[in-house]
Amino acid sequence: MKRELSRLFRPQRIAVIGGGAWGNLVVEQCRKMGFDGDVWRVNPKGGEGVFKTLQDLPEAPDASFVGINRFATIDVVRELSEMKAGGAVCFASGFSEAAAEDSESTRLQDRLLDAAGDVPILGPNCYGYINALDGALLWPDQHGCTRVDSGVAILTQSSNIGINLTMQSRGLPIAYMVACGNMAQTTQADIASALLDDTRVTAIGLHIEGFGDLPGWESLARKAHRLGKPIVALKVGKSTEAQAATISHTASLAGGDAGANALLARLGIPRVHSLTTFLETLKLLHLTGPIASNRIGSISCSGGEASLAADTAHNLDLIFPPLSAAQTTALSAALGPMVALANPLDYHTYIWRDEAAMTAAWSAMADPNLALLMIILDYPRSDRCDPIDWEFATNAALNVRANTGINVAVVATLPELLPENICTRLMKGGVVPLMGLTEAMEAAETASKIGKPSPLDLCIPSMKANDQTTLSEASAKAALGAFGLDTPKSEAGSNPAEIAERIGFPVVLKGEGIAHKTEANAVALNLMTPAEVQGAAGQMPVKSFLVEEMVTGGVAELIIGVTKDPAHGFVLTLGAGGILTEILKDTASLLVPSDRADIQTALMSLNSAALLNGYRGKPAANLDAILDAVDAVQSYVLENSDTLSEVEINPLICTPERAIAADALIRKA
């Protein structure tokens, strides 16, 4: 059920229910932020200016902070629902956030949801929110927000992280800070979608622990793209082993985080991995929105900083394009013959303290084909040094933005070398103050990756825990072959020498019933005679064998794996295959189903893509055959999703003509 959240987040009448310090702080924070609506205290003990019951209020409140114990919370929420209040923050903990499925806590949460009915609630176990646009706070603690006219909305699944983020001194205008609690009713996607409707919100930052309702996330991504308001995510859980160890390589490669990566990519929401980059990216998005490309320019007065800028961006998807003829001409006129011209640019210090000359030189670097121009400036400590000379540099940066209209950032190599008052000045002039060279480069890369969401159309597997069975390799290949996978000519049996003669030499001999055959000495390649086959069989710890034609002419080996991820759907892993798969860890992950264009893009993103394209004079692999193989695996997965646990092809031997599954594994319930 979609609930209207505008009254809750943009209230005119606030009720604070319950006594004690928490309630006092909610009232105090509203007054300090200049909230001009009504703030009503409700407490059965009464007192000056305090209403004893909700029924005594002049009107139904738009937003209520329910700061009482969990049992009483249910009754109050029911009463708010009956009086058609706008919504409530449920502060109490002890519901299902840390409870067993059949516990009293879970039953209490069910009662709370029933009591709420159509009225939206945040939480329970929720700190609430700060609306710094209107000064409306349902927030029982200190914070660092100030009133703003526009800004970003940040949603966290941790109240403490929310508090800490409000204390930032980076010049980022925070319009909303929302702690989502355990999201028993109103999800993070629901909240973000509602905040997008506020025209004063410029971008959304999400601290995510888990996704939950995937259609809700898809709807949010589409709405954000339609409104031109970018979203960036800080998804935690990267190091958590979300899947039990299995016998496949794919599961160890994908882990529990690959599904989250693939889902965010499908939604067009870029992911960052630190709070500092999260804030710097939001700052950039607030002023520029998504930047048009990954082409950036850098200006500094030091060759060391120019080199450091290039090195910091080296492993990121960023480009320092060579200077154009127009840039070279303009820079030569501004800087003279003593400066070597390049991007990143070291302009030396000849023009330092000359605001007009600095403006001219930096403007000359501001080519319209750059998505972002970074001016590296480290400000001195004002308590020990005189920062007056940096006034010229600040003005020059502001002039460049005003004169050229391109996206301009002032970047401090160390976060502490860009004072908050300078950040505020730069922001007002449309220049992005980015604190920390690493964070600045990561923010630029992230802002260039805001994308259009693709339809999910996901096949979500059952979460039931079933006993698993592993098909034999021959059975797995036969099953996948029925969906179009190219497999070698093969036959299983206990007399491998006879089988080999029927298949034709050379052959591969494999011991049946062993998962990691190479490690168990259960694979022999390029056997040329019956005697060689018999000798190899005698060295293997099995009595049943699979004999296959020896595939030759391979130019690359790939892995195609699919693992069941109940949170995100089936995760498709593509990567460098063969015996070094887990050492190389050269993989890309997508969600099933993915179209051929996205699969091809993923393949070309691999470090081993050069092998597929033809490396050092070798022929290229047949890309269409590889895409056909991936499509065959996806078709099998979709047809067997109710019982499937995982599928793996490793290696897929890629030749100029074919893509052949040399080994296959299927686990099913």
ChimeraX attribute file (.defattr): number of C-alpha atoms within 10 A of each C-alpha:
attribute: neighborCount
match mode: 1-to-1
recipient: residues
	/A:1	6
	/A:2	8
	/A:3	16
	/A:4	15
	/A:5	22
	/A:6	17
	/A:7	16
	/A:8	26
	/A:9	27
	/A:10	20
	/A:11	23
	/A:12	17
	/A:13	23
	/A:14	28
	/A:15	26
	/A:16	26
	/A:17	23
	/A:18	20
	/A:19	18
	/A:20	10
	/A:21	11
	/A:22	18
	/A:23	23
	/A:24	15
	/A:25	18
	/A:26	24
	/A:27	23
	/A:28	17
	/A:29	21
	/A:30	24
	/A:31	16
	/A:32	11
	/A:33	19
	/A:34	13
	/A:35	22
	/A:36	13
	/A:37	15
	/A:38	14
	/A:39	21
	/A:40	20
	/A:41	26
	/A:42	25
	/A:43	17
	/A:44	13
	/A:45	11
	/A:46	13
	/A:47	11
	/A:48	6
	/A:49	9
	/A:50	18
	/A:51	20
	/A:52	16
	/A:53	15
	/A:54	21
	/A:55	13
	/A:56	11
	/A:57	15
	/A:58	10
	/A:59	12
	/A:60	20
	/A:61	26
	/A:62	23
	/A:63	30
	/A:64	29
	/A:65	29
	/A:66	27
	/A:67	24
	/A:68	20
	/A:69	14
	/A:70	21
	/A:71	15
	/A:72	12
	/A:73	21
	/A:74	23
	/A:75	15
	/A:76	21
	/A:77	27
	/A:78	19
	/A:79	16
	/A:80	25
	/A:81	20
	/A:82	15
	/A:83	15
	/A:84	16
	/A:85	23
	/A:86	27
	/A:87	29
	/A:88	30
	/A:89	28
	/A:90	27
	/A:91	24
	/A:92	19
	/A:93	18
	/A:94	17
	/A:95	23
	/A:96	21
	/A:97	17
	/A:98	12
	/A:99	13
	/A:100	10
	/A:101	10
	/A:102	9
	/A:103	12
	/A:104	14
	/A:105	19
	/A:106	18
	/A:107	14
	/A:108	17
	/A:109	21
	/A:110	16
	/A:111	15
	/A:112	25
	/A:113	18
	/A:114	13
	/A:115	20
	/A:116	22
	/A:117	17
	/A:118	18
	/A:119	23
	/A:120	24
	/A:121	30
	/A:122	28
	/A:123	25
	/A:124	28
	/A:125	23
	/A:126	25
	/A:127	27
	/A:128	28
	/A:129	24
	/A:130	30
	/A:131	26
	/A:132	25
	/A:133	22
	/A:134	22
	/A:135	23
	/A:136	31
	/A:137	29
	/A:138	29
	/A:139	29
	/A:140	22
	/A:141	15
	/A:142	14
	/A:143	17
	/A:144	12
	/A:145	22
	/A:146	16
	/A:147	18
	/A:148	16
	/A:149	12
	/A:150	19
	/A:151	24
	/A:152	27
	/A:153	27
	/A:154	28
	/A:155	25
	/A:156	22
	/A:157	20
	/A:158	18
	/A:159	21
	/A:160	11
	/A:161	14
	/A:162	22
	/A:163	21
	/A:164	13
	/A:165	20
	/A:166	20
	/A:167	12
	/A:168	17
	/A:169	15
	/A:170	22
	/A:171	22
	/A:172	25
	/A:173	25
	/A:174	31
	/A:175	28
	/A:176	27
	/A:177	26
	/A:178	28
	/A:179	29
	/A:180	29
	/A:181	25
	/A:182	21
	/A:183	20
	/A:184	19
	/A:185	21
	/A:186	19
	/A:187	21
	/A:188	29
	/A:189	22
	/A:190	20
	/A:191	19
	/A:192	23
	/A:193	21
	/A:194	16
	/A:195	24
	/A:196	22
	/A:197	13
	/A:198	16
	/A:199	11
	/A:200	16
	/A:201	20
	/A:202	27
	/A:203	30
	/A:204	26
	/A:205	21
	/A:206	22
	/A:207	23
	/A:208	17
	/A:209	13
	/A:210	14
	/A:211	16
	/A:212	15
	/A:213	14
	/A:214	18
	/A:215	14
	/A:216	15
	/A:217	22
	/A:218	22
	/A:219	16
	/A:220	23
	/A:221	27
	/A:222	18
	/A:223	16
	/A:224	23
	/A:225	18
	/A:226	11
	/A:227	13
	/A:228	14
	/A:229	21
	/A:230	26
	/A:231	31
	/A:232	26
	/A:233	19
	/A:234	19
	/A:235	20
	/A:236	16
	/A:237	14
	/A:238	14
	/A:239	9
	/A:240	10
	/A:241	12
	/A:242	13
	/A:243	15
	/A:244	10
	/A:245	11
	/A:246	11
	/A:247	13
	/A:248	20
	/A:249	19
	/A:250	27
	/A:251	23
	/A:252	16
	/A:253	22
	/A:254	22
	/A:255	19
	/A:256	23
	/A:257	21
	/A:258	22
	/A:259	25
	/A:260	25
	/A:261	22
	/A:262	21
	/A:263	25
	/A:264	21
	/A:265	21
	/A:266	22
	/A:267	24
	/A:268	23
	/A:269	25
	/A:270	21
	/A:271	20
	/A:272	21
	/A:273	13
	/A:274	12
	/A:275	15
	/A:276	20
	/A:277	23
	/A:278	22
	/A:279	25
	/A:280	25
	/A:281	29
	/A:282	30
	/A:283	26
	/A:284	28
	/A:285	27
	/A:286	25
	/A:287	20
	/A:288	20
	/A:289	21
	/A:290	23
	/A:291	20
	/A:292	15
	/A:293	17
	/A:294	20
	/A:295	19
	/A:296	24
	/A:297	27
	/A:298	25
	/A:299	26
	/A:300	23
	/A:301	18
	/A:302	15
	/A:303	15
	/A:304	10
	/A:305	20
	/A:306	21
	/A:307	14
	/A:308	16
	/A:309	25
	/A:310	18
	/A:311	12
	/A:312	17
	/A:313	20
	/A:314	13
	/A:315	8
	/A:316	14
	/A:317	15
	/A:318	21
	/A:319	17
	/A:320	18
	/A:321	15
	/A:322	13
	/A:323	18
	/A:324	13
	/A:325	9
	/A:326	12
	/A:327	19
	/A:328	16
	/A:329	12
	/A:330	18
	/A:331	25
	/A:332	17
	/A:333	13
	/A:334	19
	/A:335	22
	/A:336	11
	/A:337	10
	/A:338	10
	/A:339	14
	/A:340	13
	/A:341	17
	/A:342	21
	/A:343	17
	/A:344	24
	/A:345	25
	/A:346	20
	/A:347	25
	/A:348	16
	/A:349	13
	/A:350	14
	/A:351	16
	/A:352	15
	/A:353	16
	/A:354	15
	/A:355	20
	/A:356	15
	/A:357	16
	/A:358	25
	/A:359	22
	/A:360	20
	/A:361	23
	/A:362	27
	/A:363	25
	/A:364	21
	/A:365	25
	/A:366	25
	/A:367	18
	/A:368	12
	/A:369	14
	/A:370	21
	/A:371	22
	/A:372	26
	/A:373	25
	/A:374	29
	/A:375	23
	/A:376	22
	/A:377	23
	/A:378	20
	/A:379	23
	/A:380	17
	/A:381	13
	/A:382	10
	/A:383	7
	/A:384	7
	/A:385	9
	/A:386	11
	/A:387	12
	/A:388	12
	/A:389	14
	/A:390	17
	/A:391	13
	/A:392	17
	/A:393	22
	/A:394	19
	/A:395	17
	/A:396	23
	/A:397	27
	/A:398	23
	/A:399	21
	/A:400	24
	/A:401	23
	/A:402	15
	/A:403	13
	/A:404	14
	/A:405	13
	/A:406	21
	/A:407	23
	/A:408	28
	/A:409	26
	/A:410	27
	/A:411	28
	/A:412	24
	/A:413	22
	/A:414	16
	/A:415	18
	/A:416	16
	/A:417	16
	/A:418	24
	/A:419	20
	/A:420	16
	/A:421	12
	/A:422	17
	/A:423	21
	/A:424	18
	/A:425	17
	/A:426	22
	/A:427	21
	/A:428	13
	/A:429	16
	/A:430	20
	/A:431	27
	/A:432	32
	/A:433	30
	/A:434	32
	/A:435	25
	/A:436	22
	/A:437	21
	/A:438	21
	/A:439	25
	/A:440	29
	/A:441	26
	/A:442	23
	/A:443	24
	/A:444	30
	/A:445	24
	/A:446	27
	/A:447	27
	/A:448	22
	/A:449	21
	/A:450	24
	/A:451	18
	/A:452	16
	/A:453	20
	/A:454	15
	/A:455	14
	/A:456	18
	/A:457	14
	/A:458	17
	/A:459	18
	/A:460	18
	/A:461	20
	/A:462	16
	/A:463	11
	/A:464	10
	/A:465	7
	/A:466	11
	/A:467	7
	/A:468	12
	/A:469	12
	/A:470	18
	/A:471	16
	/A:472	18
	/A:473	22
	/A:474	20
	/A:475	14
	/A:476	19
	/A:477	23
	/A:478	16
	/A:479	17
	/A:480	25
	/A:481	17
	/A:482	11
	/A:483	17
	/A:484	17
	/A:485	23
	/A:486	22
	/A:487	24
	/A:488	16
	/A:489	13
	/A:490	19
	/A:491	16
	/A:492	18
	/A:493	14
	/A:494	15
	/A:495	16
	/A:496	24
	/A:497	20
	/A:498	14
	/A:499	21
	/A:500	26
	/A:501	16
	/A:502	12
	/A:503	16
	/A:504	14
	/A:505	16
	/A:506	19
	/A:507	25
	/A:508	21
	/A:509	28
	/A:510	27
	/A:511	25
	/A:512	23
	/A:513	17
	/A:514	16
	/A:515	17
	/A:516	14
	/A:517	16
	/A:518	14
	/A:519	10
	/A:520	12
	/A:521	15
	/A:522	22
	/A:523	20
	/A:524	20
	/A:525	16
	/A:526	16
	/A:527	20
	/A:528	16
	/A:529	16
	/A:530	18
	/A:531	11
	/A:532	15
	/A:533	26
	/A:534	17
	/A:535	13
	/A:536	20
	/A:537	24
	/A:538	11
	/A:539	12
	/A:540	20
	/A:541	13
	/A:542	15
	/A:543	14
	/A:544	16
	/A:545	23
	/A:546	23
	/A:547	29
	/A:548	26
	/A:549	22
	/A:550	20
	/A:551	21
	/A:552	11
	/A:553	13
	/A:554	18
	/A:555	19
	/A:556	25
	/A:557	25
	/A:558	25
	/A:559	25
	/A:560	25
	/A:561	29
	/A:562	27
	/A:563	27
	/A:564	24
	/A:565	24
	/A:566	16
	/A:567	19
	/A:568	26
	/A:569	25
	/A:570	28
	/A:571	28
	/A:572	29
	/A:573	25
	/A:574	25
	/A:575	29
	/A:576	28
	/A:577	24
	/A:578	19
	/A:579	15
	/A:580	10
	/A:581	20
	/A:582	16
	/A:583	9
	/A:584	13
	/A:585	16
	/A:586	20
	/A:587	24
	/A:588	22
	/A:589	25
	/A:590	25
	/A:591	28
	/A:592	26
	/A:593	21
	/A:594	19
	/A:595	14
	/A:596	14
	/A:597	10
	/A:598	12
	/A:599	21
	/A:600	14
	/A:601	11
	/A:602	18
	/A:603	23
	/A:604	15
	/A:605	15
	/A:606	18
	/A:607	14
	/A:608	20
	/A:609	18
	/A:610	14
	/A:611	19
	/A:612	24
	/A:613	17
	/A:614	15
	/A:615	14
	/A:616	8
	/A:617	6
	/A:618	12
	/A:619	16
	/A:620	19
	/A:621	25
	/A:622	17
	/A:623	19
	/A:624	14
	/A:625	19
	/A:626	27
	/A:627	18
	/A:628	17
	/A:629	26
	/A:630	26
	/A:631	21
	/A:632	18
	/A:633	25
	/A:634	25
	/A:635	17
	/A:636	20
	/A:637	25
	/A:638	17
	/A:639	11
	/A:640	13
	/A:641	19
	/A:642	16
	/A:643	16
	/A:644	23
	/A:645	23
	/A:646	25
	/A:647	27
	/A:648	25
	/A:649	30
	/A:650	26
	/A:651	23
	/A:652	28
	/A:653	26
	/A:654	26
	/A:655	23
	/A:656	18
	/A:657	15
	/A:658	22
	/A:659	28
	/A:660	23
	/A:661	26
	/A:662	22
	/A:663	21
	/A:664	26
	/A:665	22
	/A:666	23
	/A:667	20
	/A:668	17
	/A:669	14
